[in-house]
Amino acid sequence: MELFLQQVLTGLATGAVYGLVALAIVLIYRSTDVINFAQGQMAMFTTFFAWMLFDGSFLGFHIHPLHYWIAFVLTLAFAIIMGAVLERVVIRPVEGRPILTIVIVTLGLFAIFSGLATWSWGGTPKAFPAPPEVHVTGITFFGDGALDIGPTVISYHDLTIMVVAVGIMLALYVFFQYTPIGLAMRGTAQNPVAARLMGIRVGNMLTLGWALSAAVGAVGGMMIAPLVLLQPPMMMGVLLYAFAAAVLGGMDSPPGAIVGGLILGIVENLVGTYTTKEYLHVDWFGPEMKLTAALLVIVLVLMIRPTGIFGRKSLRRV
Amino acid sequence: MLRVTDIHAAYGPILALHGVSLEVPAGSIVTLLGANGAGKTTTLRTISGLMHPSSGTIEFDGRRIDRLAAERIVSLGISHVPENRQLFAELTVLENLRLGSWGRRDRNGIRDDMEQVFQYFPILREREKQVAGTLSGGEQQMLAIGRGLMARPRLLILDEPSLGLAPLVTREIFQIIKSINDKQKVTILLVEQNANLALEIAQHGYVLETGRVALADTSANLQRSESVRQSYLGY
């Protein structure tokens, strides 16, 4: 039971990262129908940016290594600018072309970011810091330790991932639900022509969508980097799970992306634990098959709900 | 108020308008009649900036608007309620109305206009929190018109407000269109399949045929015209 709980909690933490990257994918997909294959590599690239700030050597200049949360915020700002510039410079010229054309452009971005990162920082994995300890009125948050929660413990880093993921979700929820710009972005995603007739500059909304998406991806990158070590291919596996999570959640539903990510994270961890020789005495299945098992769950869910868990058939009467 | 002079427009290689000219005087209701494919919707789309004419000019209050983007034109005071309503189907009634006032900064004015829209269409207040895609056809049309009014336009462009609606609902909507014109002094350019109804509330009418203006006259004269009666009024 203790092991089970332990694995569920760890699964929630990795699942939250899958969810964040899935959320980044969904933010772009639901406004433009474009699947951004470069999402993972963009996240990796921004994580390297954060690493430079921690490392004290920024583009060859010596700088004073920055405090974790300052670097975190600067990295978000960098990601927002990067996402906006990418939309303006790379995506805008192919806007209105067939979706496949744009998808191929994102594959090009994937290759560019992989190449740039390897060229600038090399392929050797680098240690990336987890958020440092914070003491608030005698209680310790973050840092290296683990929190005792009765039957089991949860590492502070896993806890941080969950807290940060929940924070991002709440922030986005408030933004989309309660601000005029968030409302305009939702409207634009649903009906760009009507949005133009309302006076909404659709192009600006798409730029903003890419900016937000890059920032959410950056958080995912910074959260997973301490676990998998920072290196150019670090987001490959995550991206695969994130795509799966987005599909599972319904592709155009931000809460769906997070829930999909959490489910996949838990399934992945449980399958990885309970299919070892110790528990499962068969030759044809083992922890190496955990990705297969995760995908099997998706197939099953989609057989019952073809639009994903939170996906809706669009409500439209003509 | 609005002066369209000899506009040509095309969808790719297909020419849709071959020189349309029309005028909408301030405070009036003007209707565009014509068969399917005559170019009515294209004319409206060109005025509101969703398309640009290949030649010809469009002036609004004496100012050229034919090169401006749709996003810009709405802020000048032209609100286009498009064919098939084009609501934000998954947003609520209230959210649709709020987006209608996008770009306006006068909070009090927006609140007054929202109240005015609810006066015209009380059912929308009841359905405030409901998602637009689940409204009935008539309610959707009311919402589309209400959303158009939220921009506080001086010229309201309506494309087929009666499309797919029951006769009684159509009557109701036309009465409200009339009172929007009477009470709020909003000028209206109306495209409508139901020529009888349209000529009843309009002062002037234009008949489009294959991208050209075939006839232009007062509503009274058009109602009496033999060819209009046979082709569009059905008696």
Interface residues (C-beta under 8 A of the other chain):
Chain A: P180 L183 A184 R186 G187 Q190 N191 V193 A194 A195 R196 L197 M198 G199 I200 R201 V202 R312 S314 L315 R316 R317 V318
Chain B: S48 L50 A69 A70 E71 R72 V74 S75 S79 H80 P82 N84 Q86 L87 F88 A89 E90 L91 E95 R98 L99 G100 W102 G103 V131 G133 T134 L135 S136 G137 Q140 R147 A151
